[in-house]
Amino acid sequence: MYTIEMAYARMRELQDLANRSRAHQPTATKRRALKRAAKKR
């Protein structure tokens, strides 16, 4: 049986993996720069 709790735990695992892989990429800094540029407008 597949419970809501199991699905939630799996979702959290995937989010953690996504966050970890995103931290290693330079796209996060680009995103920050874009946010800063948007504020200036």
N, C-alpha and C positions, 0 to 999 in steps of 0.2 A: 504494500500500500504506500502511495506517495502522498505525504501530508503537506499542509501549508508550511509547517515548520521546516520541513526538508527543502521545499522550494525556496523559502526565505534564506536558509543557510547557503544554498547554492548561489543565490543571487548575490549575497554578500561576498562569497568567494570570488565570483566573477568581477565584482566591483573592485575588490582589493587587487586582483591581478591587473585590471585595467589601469588603476591608479599607479601601481608599481611600474608598469611598462611605460605609462605616460611620463612619469618622473624622469625616465632615462632619455627622453627625446627633447630636443631643443624647441619643439613647437610650443611648449608651455610658456617660454619666454616671449615668443612671438605674439602669443595671445595677450600677454600682459602689456606688451608694447601697443597692440591694437587698442586695448581698453584705454590706455593713457591718451592715445591719439584721438579717440572718440570723445573723451572728456574735454579736450581743448576746443573742440568745435563749438 
